[in-house]
């Protein structure tokens, strides 16, 4: 098998909103060329191929007395890790690009149909409300990271006791698909990392330091830029260390009985 290059999908600047997954597996019932934008976003935000980690808090009643009604709003930073090497995930990206345009599906057919030798995970950062300063800070850190910064602390481990360390790191690309973490699908001795007996695999990487709203902390006088409703508003901030740790269940990452990772 030949290595599939990590592509930057031109023109893919889109907004991903969280949504609940439908009970029916639409990705098995309908070809991706017929997926709606809503369905495509479900694949890359909340599906077996995407792990979502939320870090933050919601204001309390005491905070409402001090700041007003807005203090009960949620202030959350969201990490999403998607299995980019999965064909289903790539189909979802193309469904968003094409938006029903069949010529676009044809243009990206090779990107969707080819297999990866590696396991590639993509990390994106979001927030509630949109535009929290923590997102800008984290994206700047992801842009600055390089492979040597991660090769000793970033790895995949399986439930049958195997582990592979990062092979390559690619900073976030302009297409909105996030930073890429590339792992070999074979161990140093040539044996496969994932076998038919593997039930799940786990992704772990470096810790990230983020600043979040602290409803009960001491005011630091730091402006928090968020949506228009909160522009230039000053809130208490606290700095936390976040460990990114995502587990994927292979039995759920299937399409018509075949694993897709």
Protein Blocks (a to p, Z undefined) as FASTA:
>chain_A
ZZddddddehiaccdddddddfbafklmpcfklccfklmmmmmmocckbccddddddddf
klmmmnojklmpccddddddddfklmklmmmmmmmmnnopaklmmmmmmmmmpccfbdcd
ddddddddehiaklmmmmmmmmmpcfklmmmmgccddfeopacddfbdcdddfkonopad
dddfbdfkopafbdfklmbdcddddddddddddfkbccehiacdddfklgoiacdddddd
ddddddddfklmcgehiacZZ
